[in-house]
Amino acid sequence: MTRLFYYLMAFTLLAPLMTHGQYYFKHYQVDDGLLHNAVTSVIQDREGLLWVGTRAGLDRFDGYTFKPCENKNRQSITSVIIL
C-alpha cells in the first residue's frame, strides 16, 4: 500500500513537469518592419497571413516580413487607428 502511495505521489508531482512544452516568442518592433510598436489588433486569414492593426496603420505579416497595407495610390492606411 505504501508503494502505491509513493507512486501516486511521484506521479502527482512529476505530471506537470511532463506536460509543459517549450514556447518560443519573437518580439517584433518598428526596426523589424512593423509600422508602429503599439499593436491594437491581430487576426489571421485563411491563407495563414497575419493582419496586424497598429496606431500607424495596417500591416500584413507572412511569417518573415511585414508589408504595409496600401490602397491603389500606394498610400498606406495611416490616418486611422486600426481596432
N, C-alpha and C positions, 0 to 999 in steps of 0.2 A: 504494500500500500504506500509506503514512503517513497519507493522508487517511482511509482506513478505520479505522486505529488511533485517530485523533483523534475520529472519530465514535463509535466504541465506547467510548472513554474518557469522552467527554462524556455519552453515554447512561448509562453506569455511575454517574457522579457525580450526574446530574440525576434519574434514575429515582426514587430515594427521595423526593425533594422533590415530585414529581408525584403520588405515591400517598398522601401524608399528607393526611387530611381534618381539618377543624376540629371539635373536640368542645366541647360546652357542658356544664358541670357546675353544678348548683344544689345548694347545701348547705342542708339543712333542719334546723331546730332546734326546741326547745320553743316558741320565740316564733312559729314558723310553724304550730303546732298539733300537733306531734309530742308524744306522751306523755312521752318521755324521750330524751335525746341519745344514750344508749347503745343502738344497734340491734344485735340479736343475729341476726336473720334477715330475709330478704326473699323473697317469692315472688309471681309474677304469675298470676292466674287466667285462665280462658278469655275473660272479658269485658274483660280488659285492666286490671283493678284490681290495684294493688299492695297486698299484705298485709305489714305491717311489724311484726315482733315486737321489742319493746323490753323493757328491765328494768322498765318500769312497766305493761306490758300490750300489747294488740294494737291496731294502727291499720289503717284502710283508707284508701288514697290513690287518688283518682280522676284525678290529674294536676294538680289545682288545690288541693284541701283535704284535710286529714287528718280522719278521723272515728273516734273510739274505738269499738272493738267492744264492744257491750253485750249483756247477757243480757236475758231477758224482764222482769226487775225494774228495767231501766235502770241496772244497775250495770256499770261497765266491768271487764274482766278485768284486775285489777291484783294479785292475790295470788300469781301465779306469774311466773317469768321465761319468756318465750316463746323456745324454742330453734329 
